[in-house]
Amino acid sequence: MSGLLWGALLFLLVNALACLTRVVLGPTLPDRIVAANVIGTKTVVVLVLLGVVLDQVIWLDVALVYGLLSFTISLVVGRLIETGRLPRLEKAP
Amino acid sequence: MITLAVNAVAALLIIAGCGFFLAGSIGLLRLPDFYCRLHATTKCDIVGAVFILAGVGLVSGAELDSVRIVALISLIAITSPTAGHALARAGWHAGYRPWTREDDDESE
């Protein structure tokens, strides 16, 4: 079973490298962000696979935090594309 | 006997998930514009990630790890479509227009 997990892990890493070419080549900013988003999802899965293969539960927590951060990055960059500036926190009244 | 069956199901899930990830990557590299690439990658990514995580959860068994893996599955199933929708909406409002056949004819 461990062999299959290592195989899936290597497969996902090669896949992520292929997506990295789209980050480099992508003609527009949204193309790059979509590719980076895809790499983020793959990274979460790779972290979980590593945690199970190496039998280290802490990697699962790392994957959870990484998933949340990647989601936040997508939202913030989406706002940047839409309005041309980064969102600001509301000032307290 | 039961562990063998569970392992077989887990292996099938993981291989299917890898297939979905491959399809998403091919779509990302081959399709013509931003909206098509988003269309290919969001769906394939969600399904692939959920399949692989479900397979890994089956392998690791009913321990405390499985709770975290279920949390990860629900996290991905909620946040990934939201991020895809936000990006598509942002691209549309920023003035990116979808690709049509005429775009190819003009560039030739």
N, CA and C atoms of all chains as a GROMACS GRO file, in nm:
protein
  603
    1MET      N    1   0.083  -0.121   0.000
    1MET     CA    2   0.000   0.000   0.000
    1MET      C    3   0.086   0.125   0.000
    2SER      N    4   0.199   0.115   0.072
    2SER     CA    5   0.288   0.231   0.082
    2SER      C    6   0.344   0.267  -0.056
    3GLY      N    7   0.368   0.163  -0.138
    3GLY     CA    8   0.420   0.190  -0.273
    3GLY      C    9   0.322   0.273  -0.354
    4LEU      N   10   0.194   0.239  -0.344
    4LEU     CA   11   0.093   0.315  -0.419
    4LEU      C   12   0.090   0.460  -0.372
    5LEU      N   13   0.101   0.479  -0.240
    5LEU     CA   14   0.097   0.616  -0.188
    5LEU      C   15   0.216   0.697  -0.238
    6TRP      N   16   0.337   0.633  -0.236
    6TRP     CA   17   0.455   0.703  -0.290
    6TRP      C   18   0.437   0.735  -0.438
    7GLY      N   19   0.379   0.638  -0.512
    7GLY     CA   20   0.357   0.662  -0.655
    7GLY      C   21   0.265   0.779  -0.679
    8ALA      N   22   0.152   0.783  -0.603
    8ALA     CA   23   0.059   0.895  -0.618
    8ALA      C   24   0.126   1.026  -0.584
    9LEU      N   25   0.213   1.022  -0.481
    9LEU     CA   26   0.283   1.144  -0.439
    9LEU      C   27   0.373   1.196  -0.550
   10LEU      N   28   0.453   1.105  -0.609
   10LEU     CA   29   0.544   1.148  -0.717
   10LEU      C   30   0.464   1.197  -0.838
   11PHE      N   31   0.354   1.126  -0.868
   11PHE     CA   32   0.269   1.166  -0.981
   11PHE      C   33   0.217   1.308  -0.961
   12LEU      N   34   0.172   1.337  -0.838
   12LEU     CA   35   0.118   1.471  -0.812
   12LEU      C   36   0.227   1.577  -0.821
   13LEU      N   37   0.350   1.542  -0.778
   13LEU     CA   38   0.458   1.640  -0.786
   13LEU      C   39   0.490   1.672  -0.932
   14VAL      N   40   0.494   1.567  -1.018
   14VAL     CA   41   0.522   1.591  -1.160
   14VAL      C   42   0.411   1.676  -1.221
   15ASN      N   43   0.286   1.645  -1.180
   15ASN     CA   44   0.171   1.723  -1.226
   15ASN      C   45   0.185   1.869  -1.188
   16ALA      N   46   0.227   1.893  -1.063
   16ALA     CA   47   0.242   2.030  -1.016
   16ALA      C   48   0.349   2.103  -1.095
   17LEU      N   49   0.456   2.029  -1.132
   17LEU     CA   50   0.560   2.092  -1.214
   17LEU      C   51   0.504   2.132  -1.350
   18ALA      N   52   0.418   2.044  -1.409
   18ALA     CA   53   0.357   2.077  -1.537
   18ALA      C   54   0.271   2.202  -1.523
   19CYS      N   55   0.198   2.214  -1.410
   19CYS     CA   56   0.116   2.333  -1.390
   19CYS      C   57   0.203   2.457  -1.372
   20LEU      N   58   0.324   2.438  -1.318
   20LEU     CA   59   0.414   2.551  -1.297
   20LEU      C   60   0.450   2.617  -1.430
   21THR      N   61   0.455   2.538  -1.539
   21THR     CA   62   0.484   2.601  -1.668
   21THR      C   63   0.375   2.701  -1.705
   22ARG      N   64   0.250   2.672  -1.664
   22ARG     CA   65   0.143   2.768  -1.694
   22ARG      C   66   0.159   2.894  -1.610
   23VAL      N   67   0.210   2.879  -1.488
   23VAL     CA   68   0.237   3.000  -1.407
   23VAL      C   69   0.341   3.086  -1.477
   24VAL      N   70   0.443   3.022  -1.534
   24VAL     CA   71   0.550   3.100  -1.597
   24VAL      C   72   0.503   3.156  -1.731
   25LEU      N   73   0.434   3.074  -1.812
   25LEU     CA   74   0.399   3.116  -1.948
   25LEU      C   75   0.274   3.202  -1.954
   26GLY      N   76   0.179   3.178  -1.857
   26GLY     CA   77   0.044   3.233  -1.866
   26GLY      C   78   0.039   3.375  -1.916
   27PRO      N   79  -0.037   3.402  -2.022
   27PRO     CA   80  -0.032   3.536  -2.080
   27PRO      C   81  -0.091   3.644  -1.989
   28THR      N   82  -0.191   3.612  -1.908
   28THR     CA   83  -0.252   3.715  -1.824
   28THR      C   84  -0.240   3.678  -1.677
   29LEU      N   85  -0.266   3.777  -1.591
   29LEU     CA   86  -0.257   3.754  -1.447
   29LEU      C   87  -0.354   3.646  -1.398
   30PRO      N   88  -0.484   3.646  -1.440
   30PRO     CA   89  -0.574   3.541  -1.392
   30PRO      C   90  -0.528   3.400  -1.427
   31ASP      N   91  -0.465   3.383  -1.544
   31ASP     CA   92  -0.413   3.250  -1.579
   31ASP      C   93  -0.314   3.203  -1.474
   32ARG      N   94  -0.224   3.293  -1.437
   32ARG     CA   95  -0.123   3.255  -1.338
   32ARG      C   96  -0.188   3.220  -1.205
   33ILE      N   97  -0.290   3.299  -1.166
   33ILE     CA   98  -0.351   3.274  -1.036
   33ILE      C   99  -0.425   3.141  -1.036
   34VAL      N  100  -0.493   3.109  -1.147
   34VAL     CA  101  -0.562   2.980  -1.155
   34VAL      C  102  -0.462   2.867  -1.140
   35ALA      N  103  -0.348   2.877  -1.211
   35ALA     CA  104  -0.248   2.771  -1.203
   35ALA      C  105  -0.192   2.760  -1.062
   36ALA      N  106  -0.169   2.875  -0.997
   36ALA     CA  107  -0.117   2.871  -0.860
   36ALA      C  108  -0.218   2.807  -0.766
   37ASN      N  109  -0.346   2.835  -0.790
   37ASN     CA  110  -0.452   2.775  -0.709
   37ASN      C  111  -0.450   2.623  -0.722
   38VAL      N  112  -0.434   2.576  -0.847
   38VAL     CA  113  -0.429   2.431  -0.870
   38VAL      C  114  -0.310   2.370  -0.797
   39ILE      N  115  -0.195   2.437  -0.804
   39ILE     CA  116  -0.078   2.384  -0.735
   39ILE      C  117  -0.102   2.381  -0.585
   40GLY      N  118  -0.176   2.481  -0.533
   40GLY     CA  119  -0.208   2.480  -0.390
   40GLY      C  120  -0.290   2.359  -0.350
   41THR      N  121  -0.392   2.326  -0.430
   41THR     CA  122  -0.472   2.207  -0.398
   41THR      C  123  -0.387   2.082  -0.400
   42LYS      N  124  -0.300   2.071  -0.503
   42LYS     CA  125  -0.213   1.953  -0.511
   42LYS      C  126  -0.122   1.946  -0.390
   43THR      N  127  -0.073   2.062  -0.344
   43THR     CA  128   0.018   2.061  -0.229
   43THR      C  129  -0.053   2.009  -0.105
   44VAL      N  130  -0.181   2.047  -0.087
   44VAL     CA  131  -0.255   1.996   0.029
   44VAL      C  132  -0.260   1.844   0.025
   45VAL      N  133  -0.292   1.789  -0.094
   45VAL     CA  134  -0.302   1.643  -0.106
   45VAL      C  135  -0.166   1.578  -0.081
   46VAL      N  136  -0.059   1.641  -0.134
   46VAL     CA  137   0.075   1.584  -0.115
   46VAL      C  138   0.113   1.585   0.032
   47LEU      N  139   0.076   1.692   0.104
   47LEU     CA  140   0.107   1.696   0.247
   47LEU      C  141   0.036   1.585   0.323
   48VAL      N  142  -0.093   1.561   0.287
   48VAL     CA  143  -0.165   1.453   0.355
   48VAL      C  144  -0.101   1.318   0.325
   49LEU      N  145  -0.065   1.297   0.196
   49LEU     CA  146  -0.002   1.168   0.161
   49LEU      C  147   0.128   1.150   0.238
   50LEU      N  148   0.210   1.257   0.247
   50LEU     CA  149   0.336   1.248   0.322
   50LEU      C  150   0.309   1.214   0.468
   51GLY      N  151   0.207   1.279   0.526
   51GLY     CA  152   0.176   1.252   0.666
   51GLY      C  153   0.140   1.107   0.689
   52VAL      N  154   0.063   1.047   0.596
   52VAL     CA  155   0.023   0.908   0.615
   52VAL      C  156   0.141   0.814   0.588
   53VAL      N  157   0.221   0.844   0.484
   53VAL     CA  158   0.331   0.755   0.450
   53VAL      C  159   0.437   0.756   0.559
   54LEU      N  160   0.473   0.875   0.607
   54LEU     CA  161   0.577   0.884   0.708
   54LEU      C  162   0.523   0.863   0.849
   55ASP      N  163   0.388   0.849   0.863
   55ASP     CA  164   0.324   0.825   0.992
   55ASP      C  165   0.350   0.939   1.089
   56GLN      N  166   0.336   1.061   1.038
   56GLN     CA  167   0.352   1.180   1.122
   56GLN      C  168   0.225   1.262   1.112
   57VAL      N  169   0.145   1.261   1.219
   57VAL     CA  170   0.013   1.321   1.214
   57VAL      C  171   0.020   1.473   1.198
   58ILE      N  172   0.132   1.532   1.238
   58ILE     CA  173   0.141   1.678   1.237
   58ILE      C  174   0.126   1.736   1.096
   59TRP      N  175   0.163   1.655   0.993
   59TRP     CA  176   0.152   1.705   0.855
   59TRP      C  177   0.007   1.734   0.820
   60LEU      N  178  -0.088   1.663   0.880
   60LEU     CA  179  -0.228   1.687   0.848
   60LEU      C  180  -0.270   1.826   0.894
   61ASP      N  181  -0.220   1.868   1.012
   61ASP     CA  182  -0.251   2.004   1.058
   61ASP      C  183  -0.190   2.107   0.964
   62VAL      N  184  -0.065   2.079   0.920
   62VAL     CA  185   0.000   2.170   0.824
   62VAL      C  186  -0.085   2.181   0.699
   63ALA      N  187  -0.141   2.067   0.652
   63ALA     CA  188  -0.222   2.070   0.531
   63ALA      C  189  -0.348   2.153   0.552
   64LEU      N  190  -0.410   2.142   0.669
   64LEU     CA  191  -0.530   2.221   0.698
   64LEU      C  192  -0.500   2.371   0.689
   65VAL      N  193  -0.392   2.413   0.756
   65VAL     CA  194  -0.358   2.555   0.756
   65VAL      C  195  -0.322   2.601   0.616
   66TYR      N  196  -0.249   2.515   0.542
   66TYR     CA  197  -0.211   2.552   0.405
   66TYR      C  198  -0.333   2.570   0.316
   67GLY      N  199  -0.433   2.481   0.334
   67GLY     CA  200  -0.555   2.494   0.254
   67GLY      C  201  -0.627   2.625   0.282
   68LEU      N  202  -0.636   2.661   0.411
   68LEU     CA  203  -0.703   2.787   0.445
   68LEU      C  204  -0.628   2.906   0.387
   69LEU      N  205  -0.493   2.904   0.396
   69LEU     CA  206  -0.414   3.016   0.346
   69LEU      C  207  -0.428   3.029   0.194
   70SER      N  208  -0.429   2.914   0.125
   70SER     CA  209  -0.440   2.918  -0.021
   70SER      C  210  -0.574   2.977  -0.063
   71PHE      N  211  -0.682   2.943   0.013
   71PHE     CA  212  -0.814   2.999  -0.014
   71PHE      C  213  -0.812   3.151   0.004
   72THR      N  214  -0.750   3.197   0.113
   72THR     CA  215  -0.743   3.341   0.138
   72THR      C  216  -0.668   3.413   0.026
   73ILE      N  217  -0.557   3.351  -0.019
   73ILE     CA  218  -0.479   3.413  -0.126
   73ILE      C  219  -0.564   3.429  -0.251
   74SER      N  220  -0.643   3.324  -0.285
   74SER     CA  221  -0.726   3.334  -0.404
   74SER      C  222  -0.825   3.449  -0.393
   75LEU      N  223  -0.889   3.461  -0.277
   75LEU     CA  224  -0.988   3.568  -0.261
   75LEU      C  225  -0.924   3.705  -0.272
   76VAL      N  226  -0.807   3.722  -0.206
   76VAL     CA  227  -0.744   3.854  -0.206
   76VAL      C  228  -0.697   3.891  -0.346
   77VAL      N  229  -0.637   3.794  -0.418
   77VAL     CA  230  -0.589   3.827  -0.552
   77VAL      C  231  -0.707   3.849  -0.647
   78GLY      N  232  -0.820   3.776  -0.623
   78GLY     CA  233  -0.941   3.804  -0.701
   78GLY      C  234  -0.985   3.947  -0.684
   79ARG      N  235  -0.982   3.995  -0.559
   79ARG     CA  236  -1.019   4.135  -0.535
   79ARG      C  237  -0.920   4.229  -0.602
   80LEU      N  238  -0.791   4.191  -0.600
   80LEU     CA  239  -0.689   4.276  -0.664
   80LEU      C  240  -0.714   4.285  -0.814
   81ILE      N  241  -0.749   4.171  -0.878
   81ILE     CA  242  -0.776   4.174  -1.022
   81ILE      C  243  -0.898   4.262  -1.050
   82GLU      N  244  -1.000   4.251  -0.963
   82GLU     CA  245  -1.127   4.317  -0.990
   82GLU      C  246  -1.116   4.468  -0.974
   83THR      N  247  -1.052   4.514  -0.866
   83THR     CA  248  -1.054   4.657  -0.837
   83THR      C  249  -0.920   4.726  -0.861
   84GLY      N  250  -0.814   4.648  -0.881
   84GLY     CA  251  -0.685   4.709  -0.904
   84GLY      C  252  -0.614   4.753  -0.779
   85ARG      N  253  -0.672   4.727  -0.663
   85ARG     CA  254  -0.601   4.756  -0.538
   85ARG      C  255  -0.638   4.651  -0.435
   86LEU      N  256  -0.555   4.643  -0.332
   86LEU     CA  257  -0.579   4.542  -0.229
   86LEU      C  258  -0.689   4.588  -0.135
   87PRO      N  259  -0.772   4.494  -0.082
   87PRO     CA  260  -0.878   4.534   0.010
   87PRO      C  261  -0.819   4.588   0.139
   88ARG      N  262  -0.884   4.690   0.194
   88ARG     CA  263  -0.838   4.746   0.320
   88ARG      C  264  -0.937   4.713   0.430
   89LEU      N  265  -0.885   4.702   0.550
   89LEU     CA  266  -0.976   4.681   0.663
   89LEU      C  267  -1.055   4.809   0.688
   90GLU      N  268  -1.181   4.790   0.729
   90GLU     CA  269  -1.263   4.906   0.762
   90GLU      C  270  -1.205   4.973   0.886
   91LYS      N  271  -1.202   5.107   0.881
   91LYS     CA  272  -1.154   5.178   1.001
   91LYS      C  273  -1.263   5.175   1.108
   92ALA      N  274  -1.217   5.159   1.231
   92ALA     CA  275  -1.314   5.157   1.341
   92ALA      C  276  -1.378   5.294   1.354
   93PRO      N  277  -1.508   5.300   1.379
   93PRO     CA  278  -1.576   5.429   1.389
   93PRO      C  279  -1.534   5.504   1.513
   94MET      N  280  -0.952  -1.044   0.514
   94MET     CA  281  -1.045  -1.038   0.400
   94MET      C  282  -1.105  -0.899   0.389
   95ILE      N  283  -1.153  -0.846   0.504
   95ILE     CA  284  -1.214  -0.713   0.500
   95ILE      C  285  -1.108  -0.607   0.474
   96THR      N  286  -0.990  -0.624   0.536
   96THR     CA  287  -0.885  -0.524   0.512
   96THR      C  288  -0.842  -0.525   0.367
   97LEU      N  289  -0.841  -0.646   0.306
   97LEU     CA  290  -0.805  -0.654   0.164
   97LEU      C  291  -0.905  -0.574   0.080
   98ALA      N  292  -1.034  -0.593   0.109
   98ALA     CA  293  -1.136  -0.522   0.031
   98ALA      C  294  -1.124  -0.371   0.052
   99VAL      N  295  -1.101  -0.330   0.178
   99VAL     CA  296  -1.088  -0.187   0.205
   99VAL      C  297  -0.969  -0.129   0.132
  100ASN      N  298  -0.855  -0.205   0.133
  100ASN     CA  299  -0.737  -0.157   0.062
  100ASN      C  300  -0.761  -0.147  -0.087
  101ALA      N  301  -0.836  -0.244  -0.143
  101ALA     CA  302  -0.864  -0.239  -0.287
  101ALA      C  303  -0.948  -0.116  -0.320
  102VAL      N  304  -1.050  -0.089  -0.238
  102VAL     CA  305  -1.134   0.030  -0.263
  102VAL      C  306  -1.050   0.156  -0.252
  103ALA      N  307  -0.962   0.160  -0.150
  103ALA     CA  308  -0.877   0.279  -0.132
  103ALA      C  309  -0.785   0.299  -0.251
  104ALA      N  310  -0.726   0.187  -0.302
  104ALA     CA  311  -0.637   0.199  -0.417
  104ALA      C  312  -0.713   0.250  -0.538
  105LEU      N  313  -0.836   0.198  -0.558
  105LEU     CA  314  -0.917   0.246  -0.672
  105LEU      C  315  -0.945   0.395  -0.659
  106LEU      N  316  -0.980   0.439  -0.536
  106LEU     CA  317  -1.010   0.581  -0.516
  106LEU      C  318  -0.888   0.667  -0.546
  107ILE      N  319  -0.770   0.621  -0.499
  107ILE     CA  320  -0.649   0.703  -0.518
  107ILE      C  321  -0.614   0.710  -0.666
  108ILE      N  322  -0.627   0.596  -0.737
  108ILE     CA  323  -0.592   0.597  -0.880
  108ILE      C  324  -0.691   0.685  -0.957
  109ALA      N  325  -0.822   0.677  -0.920
  109ALA     CA  326  -0.920   0.763  -0.988
  109ALA      C  327  -0.890   0.910  -0.962
  110GLY      N  328  -0.851   0.942  -0.838
  110GLY     CA  329  -0.818   1.081  -0.808
  110GLY      C  330  -0.701   1.130  -0.888
  111CYS      N  331  -0.597   1.043  -0.905
  111CYS     CA  332  -0.482   1.082  -0.987
  111CYS      C  333  -0.526   1.107  -1.130
  112GLY      N  334  -0.619   1.023  -1.181
  112GLY     CA  335  -0.669   1.045  -1.317
  112GLY      C  336  -0.736   1.180  -1.331
  113PHE      N  337  -0.817   1.219  -1.230
  113PHE     CA  338  -0.884   1.349  -1.236
  113PHE      C  339  -0.782   1.462  -1.234
  114PHE      N  340  -0.679   1.448  -1.149
  114PHE     CA  341  -0.576   1.552  -1.144
  114PHE      C  342  -0.505   1.565  -1.280
  115LEU      N  343  -0.479   1.449  -1.344
  115LEU     CA  344  -0.413   1.452  -1.475
  115LEU      C  345  -0.500   1.526  -1.576
  116ALA      N  346  -0.634   1.496  -1.573
  116ALA     CA  347  -0.724   1.563  -1.666
  116ALA      C  348  -0.724   1.714  -1.642
  117GLY      N  349  -0.723   1.753  -1.513
  117GLY     CA  350  -0.721   1.896  -1.483
  117GLY      C  351  -0.595   1.963  -1.533
  118SER      N  352  -0.480   1.896  -1.517
  118SER     CA  353  -0.355   1.957  -1.563
  118SER      C  354  -0.352   1.970  -1.714
  119ILE      N  355  -0.402   1.866  -1.784
  119ILE     CA  356  -0.404   1.874  -1.930
  119ILE      C  357  -0.494   1.990  -1.974
  120GLY      N  358  -0.611   2.004  -1.906
  120GLY     CA  359  -0.698   2.115  -1.939
  120GLY      C  360  -0.631   2.249  -1.915
  121LEU      N  361  -0.559   2.259  -1.805
  121LEU     CA  362  -0.491   2.385  -1.773
  121LEU      C  363  -0.387   2.420  -1.879
  122LEU      N  364  -0.319   2.318  -1.931
  122LEU     CA  365  -0.212   2.347  -2.026
  122LEU      C  366  -0.264   2.368  -2.168
  123ARG      N  367  -0.378   2.305  -2.204
  123ARG     CA  368  -0.416   2.300  -2.345
  123ARG      C  369  -0.528   2.397  -2.383
  124LEU      N  370  -0.615   2.434  -2.289
  124LEU     CA  371  -0.733   2.511  -2.328
  124LEU      C  372  -0.696   2.657  -2.356
  125PRO      N  373  -0.780   2.726  -2.437
  125PRO     CA  374  -0.734   2.853  -2.494
  125PRO      C  375  -0.736   2.973  -2.400
  126ASP      N  376  -0.831   2.986  -2.309
  126ASP     CA  377  -0.830   3.109  -2.229
  126ASP      C  378  -0.861   3.083  -2.083
  127PHE      N  379  -0.860   3.191  -2.007
  127PHE     CA  380  -0.871   3.188  -1.862
  127PHE      C  381  -0.997   3.115  -1.815
  128TYR      N  382  -1.113   3.145  -1.877
  128TYR     CA  383  -1.237   3.083  -1.830
  128TYR      C  384  -1.238   2.933  -1.856
  129CYS      N  385  -1.188   2.892  -1.974
  129CYS     CA  386  -1.184   2.748  -2.004
  129CYS      C  387  -1.092   2.677  -1.905
  130ARG      N  388  -0.978   2.740  -1.874
  130ARG     CA  389  -0.884   2.675  -1.782
  130ARG      C  390  -0.945   2.663  -1.644
  131LEU      N  391  -1.016   2.770  -1.601
  131LEU     CA  392  -1.082   2.766  -1.471
  131LEU      C  393  -1.186   2.654  -1.469
  132HIS      N  394  -1.262   2.645  -1.578
  132HIS     CA  395  -1.365   2.542  -1.590
  132HIS      C  396  -1.304   2.403  -1.576
  133ALA      N  397  -1.189   2.380  -1.641
  133ALA     CA  398  -1.129   2.247  -1.635
  133ALA      C  399  -1.073   2.219  -1.496
  134THR      N  400  -1.002   2.317  -1.440
  134THR     CA  401  -0.924   2.285  -1.320
  134THR      C  402  -1.008   2.278  -1.194
  135THR      N  403  -1.108   2.369  -1.177
  135THR     CA  404  -1.178   2.367  -1.049
  135THR      C  405  -1.248   2.234  -1.027
  136LYS      N  406  -1.323   2.189  -1.128
  136LYS     CA  407  -1.397   2.063  -1.109
  136LYS      C  408  -1.304   1.945  -1.090
  137CYS      N  409  -1.204   1.933  -1.177
  137CYS     CA  410  -1.115   1.817  -1.165
  137CYS      C  411  -1.040   1.819  -1.034
  138ASP      N  412  -1.001   1.938  -0.989
  138ASP     CA  413  -0.925   1.945  -0.865
  138ASP      C  414  -1.008   1.902  -0.746
  139ILE      N  415  -1.133   1.951  -0.741
  139ILE     CA  416  -1.216   1.916  -0.625
  139ILE      C  417  -1.239   1.765  -0.621
  140VAL      N  418  -1.280   1.709  -0.735
  140VAL     CA  419  -1.311   1.566  -0.736
  140VAL      C  420  -1.186   1.484  -0.708
  141GLY      N  421  -1.073   1.522  -0.770
  141GLY     CA  422  -0.949   1.447  -0.749
  141GLY      C  423  -0.905   1.452  -0.604
  142ALA      N  424  -0.908   1.572  -0.545
  142ALA     CA  425  -0.863   1.585  -0.406
  142ALA      C  426  -0.954   1.507  -0.313
  143VAL      N  427  -1.087   1.517  -0.335
  143VAL     CA  428  -1.179   1.444  -0.246
  143VAL      C  429  -1.158   1.294  -0.259
  144PHE      N  430  -1.137   1.244  -0.382
  144PHE     CA  431  -1.116   1.100  -0.401
  144PHE      C  432  -0.989   1.055  -0.330
  145ILE      N  433  -0.877   1.127  -0.354
  145ILE     CA  434  -0.751   1.083  -0.294
  145ILE      C  435  -0.759   1.090  -0.143
  146LEU      N  436  -0.817   1.199  -0.090
  146LEU     CA  437  -0.826   1.210   0.056
  146LEU      C  438  -0.915   1.101   0.114
  147ALA      N  439  -1.024   1.067   0.044
  147ALA     CA  440  -1.110   0.959   0.094
  147ALA      C  441  -1.034   0.827   0.094
  148GLY      N  442  -0.954   0.801  -0.012
  148GLY     CA  443  -0.875   0.679  -0.015
  148GLY      C  444  -0.774   0.675   0.097
  149VAL      N  445  -0.707   0.787   0.121
  149VAL     CA  446  -0.608   0.792   0.228
  149VAL      C  447  -0.675   0.772   0.364
  150GLY      N  448  -0.795   0.832   0.380
  150GLY     CA  449  -0.868   0.812   0.505
  150GLY      C  450  -0.903   0.666   0.527
  151LEU      N  451  -0.941   0.595   0.419
  151LEU     CA  452  -0.970   0.453   0.431
  151LEU      C  453  -0.846   0.375   0.472
  152VAL      N  454  -0.730   0.411   0.413
  152VAL     CA  455  -0.606   0.339   0.446
  152VAL      C  456  -0.569   0.359   0.592
  153SER      N  457  -0.578   0.485   0.639
  153SER     CA  458  -0.529   0.512   0.774
  153SER      C  459  -0.624   0.458   0.880
  154GLY      N  460  -0.747   0.420   0.843
  154GLY     CA  461  -0.834   0.355   0.939
  154GLY      C  462  -0.906   0.452   1.031
  155ALA      N  463  -0.989   0.398   1.120
  155ALA     CA  464  -1.071   0.480   1.207
  155ALA      C  465  -0.991   0.524   1.329
  156GLU      N  466  -0.903   0.620   1.308
  156GLU     CA  467  -0.827   0.676   1.419
  156GLU      C  468  -0.856   0.824   1.427
  157LEU      N  469  -0.777   0.893   1.505
  157LEU     CA  470  -0.797   1.036   1.517
  157LEU      C  471  -0.761   1.107   1.386
  158ASP      N  472  -0.666   1.048   1.306
  158ASP     CA  473  -0.628   1.108   1.178
  158ASP      C  474  -0.749   1.128   1.089
  159SER      N  475  -0.841   1.030   1.094
  159SER     CA  476  -0.953   1.033   1.001
  159SER      C  477  -1.040   1.155   1.022
  160VAL      N  478  -1.049   1.202   1.147
  160VAL     CA  479  -1.127   1.323   1.174
  160VAL      C  480  -1.066   1.440   1.099
  161ARG      N  481  -0.933   1.451   1.106
  161ARG     CA  482  -0.865   1.560   1.035
  161ARG      C  483  -0.887   1.547   0.885
  162ILE      N  484  -0.884   1.422   0.834
  162ILE     CA  485  -0.899   1.406   0.689
  162ILE      C  486  -1.041   1.444   0.647
  163VAL      N  487  -1.141   1.409   0.730
  163VAL     CA  488  -1.279   1.451   0.698
  163VAL      C  489  -1.289   1.603   0.701
  164ALA      N  490  -1.223   1.665   0.798
  164ALA     CA  491  -1.223   1.812   0.804
  164ALA      C  492  -1.161   1.870   0.678
  165LEU      N  493  -1.050   1.809   0.630
  165LEU     CA  494  -0.984   1.858   0.509
  165LEU      C  495  -1.075   1.843   0.389
  166ILE      N  496  -1.146   1.727   0.380
  166ILE     CA  497  -1.235   1.706   0.265
  166ILE      C  498  -1.343   1.814   0.263
  167SER      N  499  -1.403   1.841   0.382
  167SER     CA  500  -1.509   1.942   0.382
  167SER      C  501  -1.452   2.080   0.354
  168LEU      N  502  -1.331   2.106   0.403
  168LEU     CA  503  -1.267   2.236   0.375
  168LEU      C  504  -1.249   2.255   0.226
  169ILE      N  505  -1.193   2.153   0.158
  169ILE     CA  506  -1.168   2.166   0.015
  169ILE      C  507  -1.300   2.177  -0.061
  170ALA      N  508  -1.401   2.097  -0.019
  170ALA     CA  509  -1.528   2.098  -0.091
  170ALA      C  510  -1.599   2.232  -0.076
  171ILE      N  511  -1.571   2.306   0.033
  171ILE     CA  512  -1.636   2.436   0.049
  171ILE      C  513  -1.554   2.547  -0.016
  172THR      N  514  -1.422   2.549   0.010
  172THR     CA  515  -1.344   2.666  -0.030
  172THR      C  516  -1.306   2.666  -0.178
  173SER      N  517  -1.285   2.548  -0.237
  173SER     CA  518  -1.233   2.548  -0.374
  173SER      C  519  -1.335   2.603  -0.474
  174PRO      N  520  -1.466   2.564  -0.469
  174PRO     CA  521  -1.561   2.626  -0.560
  174PRO      C  522  -1.576   2.776  -0.535
  175THR      N  523  -1.567   2.816  -0.406
  175THR     CA  524  -1.579   2.958  -0.375
  175THR      C  525  -1.466   3.037  -0.439
  176ALA      N  526  -1.343   2.984  -0.427
  176ALA     CA  527  -1.229   3.053  -0.485
  176ALA      C  528  -1.242   3.060  -0.637
  177GLY      N  529  -1.286   2.950  -0.698
  177GLY     CA  530  -1.303   2.951  -0.844
  177GLY      C  531  -1.406   3.053  -0.888
  178HIS      N  532  -1.517   3.060  -0.815
  178HIS     CA  533  -1.621   3.158  -0.850
  178HIS      C  534  -1.570   3.300  -0.832
  179ALA      N  535  -1.494   3.324  -0.724
  179ALA     CA  536  -1.443   3.458  -0.700
  179ALA      C  537  -1.348   3.500  -0.813
  180LEU      N  538  -1.263   3.405  -0.857
  180LEU     CA  539  -1.168   3.439  -0.963
  180LEU      C  540  -1.241   3.467  -1.095
  181ALA      N  541  -1.342   3.383  -1.128
  181ALA     CA  542  -1.414   3.405  -1.254
  181ALA      C  543  -1.486   3.539  -1.251
  182ARG      N  544  -1.549   3.571  -1.137
  182ARG     CA  545  -1.620   3.698  -1.124
  182ARG      C  546  -1.523   3.815  -1.137
  183ALA      N  547  -1.407   3.802  -1.071
  183ALA     CA  548  -1.308   3.909  -1.078
  183ALA      C  549  -1.260   3.929  -1.221
  184GLY      N  550  -1.234   3.818  -1.291
  184GLY     CA  551  -1.188   3.830  -1.429
  184GLY      C  552  -1.293   3.896  -1.517
  185TRP      N  553  -1.418   3.861  -1.496
  185TRP     CA  554  -1.526   3.919  -1.577
  185TRP      C  555  -1.538   4.069  -1.551
  186HIS      N  556  -1.534   4.109  -1.423
  186HIS     CA  557  -1.547   4.251  -1.392
  186HIS      C  558  -1.425   4.330  -1.434
  187ALA      N  559  -1.309   4.262  -1.443
  187ALA     CA  560  -1.189   4.332  -1.487
  187ALA      C  561  -1.184   4.347  -1.638
  188GLY      N  562  -1.281   4.287  -1.710
  188GLY     CA  563  -1.288   4.312  -1.854
  188GLY      C  564  -1.230   4.203  -1.941
  189TYR      N  565  -1.193   4.088  -1.885
  189TYR     CA  566  -1.148   3.976  -1.969
  189TYR      C  567  -1.270   3.915  -2.035
  190ARG      N  568  -1.267   3.905  -2.170
  190ARG     CA  569  -1.382   3.847  -2.241
  190ARG      C  570  -1.351   3.703  -2.278
  191PRO      N  571  -1.454   3.616  -2.277
  191PRO     CA  572  -1.429   3.475  -2.311
  191PRO      C  573  -1.381   3.458  -2.454
  192TRP      N  574  -1.304   3.353  -2.474
  192TRP     CA  575  -1.249   3.319  -2.606
  192TRP      C  576  -1.362   3.274  -2.698
  193THR      N  577  -1.357   3.318  -2.825
  193THR     CA  578  -1.448   3.266  -2.927
  193THR      C  579  -1.366   3.223  -3.048
  194ARG      N  580  -1.433   3.159  -3.144
  194ARG     CA  581  -1.361   3.114  -3.263
  194ARG      C  582  -1.304   3.231  -3.342
  195GLU      N  583  -1.375   3.348  -3.335
  195GLU     CA  584  -1.328   3.463  -3.413
  195GLU      C  585  -1.190   3.509  -3.366
  196ASP      N  586  -1.162   3.492  -3.236
  196ASP     CA  587  -1.031   3.533  -3.185
  196ASP      C  588  -0.920   3.459  -3.257
  197ASP      N  589  -0.942   3.328  -3.279
  197ASP     CA  590  -0.840   3.250  -3.350
  197ASP      C  591  -0.826   3.297  -3.493
  198ASP      N  592  -0.941   3.327  -3.560
  198ASP     CA  593  -0.935   3.368  -3.700
  198ASP      C  594  -0.861   3.500  -3.715
  199GLU      N  595  -0.882   3.593  -3.620
  199GLU     CA  596  -0.816   3.723  -3.630
  199GLU      C  597  -0.666   3.709  -3.616
  200SER      N  598  -0.623   3.620  -3.527
  200SER     CA  599  -0.479   3.614  -3.500
  200SER      C  600  -0.404   3.545  -3.612
  201GLU      N  601  -0.477   3.474  -3.701
  201GLU     CA  602  -0.404   3.403  -3.805
  201GLU      C  603  -0.364   3.495  -3.919
   0.00000   0.00000   0.00000
